[in-house]
């Protein structure tokens, strides 16, 4: 196990930004983190990178308890920030910086060129360029090469594809996958780009208001919930449709809807017990990295629901982005947290 | 008007002919101002970094004092340094009064606030992501500090050039601490003041041309650096 975290708390003033009971990250694994802006993802990543200390809790890195930000494991971990920053130097000097501060002198040119090649930037064309002669995607890949050249044991990425084009996102995916395969680098990645994240991670944890709320990519459905005469609690979406639930812990409670609990139908189903039958449009389809199943994102007015179906089901139903689809789930499917 | 024209013609003659007295004043000026600039950079860059990089109680007050010192009158600096390095003063034993190192010492006091203030501003203006990036790449504290200064190199060079411009053109310190001694501590500015008072416009104009030339070079460098930064 590369990280084991227990009882981690981080406050900002009187407010808890993070409250994580337990988190274990296996050596060589690839963990994804998702959650809305301000949920604590970046704070957690900075704590994992030893940039910040939690107010409470224990962090063990590679079996050893970490005290403070100056831990021994600091140089084993590196982080690529959401908006990468390049030094006002050439691409070569940017990538070589981490080696230089480590006193590495052997084969620096070879290592830098290798890292640039890994991220799809031919050294002959890019090594001599200045920092201002790069596009946003190229700059992000140079920043990634500066981390990969260090052969880190843990590579943390905070929204690595937020400001890059599709081609750069693909090259970043290939580069980090290769680092993991060739050097056993563990990856921790926060991203809003769910399809991309599914392709590069084994497991995705959802963070909501500073807490880990599950291993699924399920949709978070927040209140308010209003009790109706039929005994069910209902949330009204912006389009006027309602989502029914049973026994929320409070009228403002939030729930997760597991993708495996959602069924899809091309025609409006009749005579079934499920209370929630909503019509929407498929906006995205992604093959899940670890299960090989297909994640289908359906946009119902006001909310995006993610369903997990087998490849065979996707083929049989002729699912494609843009087509209209019916989404079904039980009122009891919602898991409260 | 004729005497001005004649003065200008004679001035070029002095410069072209390698007049010893004229070139002595130029050499004294360059020596004193170069010494003071080097000393002010050695003292001012680390202090400016500390002021710009770290947060500490009273930082704003320190910043206000430094910024106030930017407008310190040269005669006041001259007076203070004179008091300290005159034979009766606490530093009298070093024999600095009426010497080039004495002028350089006072000029250093004059320009250190410029280097501190401009360096602090440059460091404060660095991208907030720089520190995190350097930490992510494994840099230690001293490496982060050095790299931050290198990142702000153009702004720090601007501070150096500005400080040099202030040192080379001041007259109060050179007059009071240097004593305006011919062949010894007479600088361009004190020579201009003296020669003009005597009605000797030629040397005054010749030295004025050199001073303008130095100011032009310094400002040209400044413009190039500002463009690059």
Interface residues (C-beta under 8 A of the other chain):
Chain A: X49 X51 X74 X75 X78 X79 X80 X81 X83 X84 X85 X87 X88 X97 X98 X101 X102 X143 X146 X147 X150
Chain B: X127 X129 X130 X132 X133 X134 X135 X136 X137 X138 X139 X140 X143 X147 X151 X153
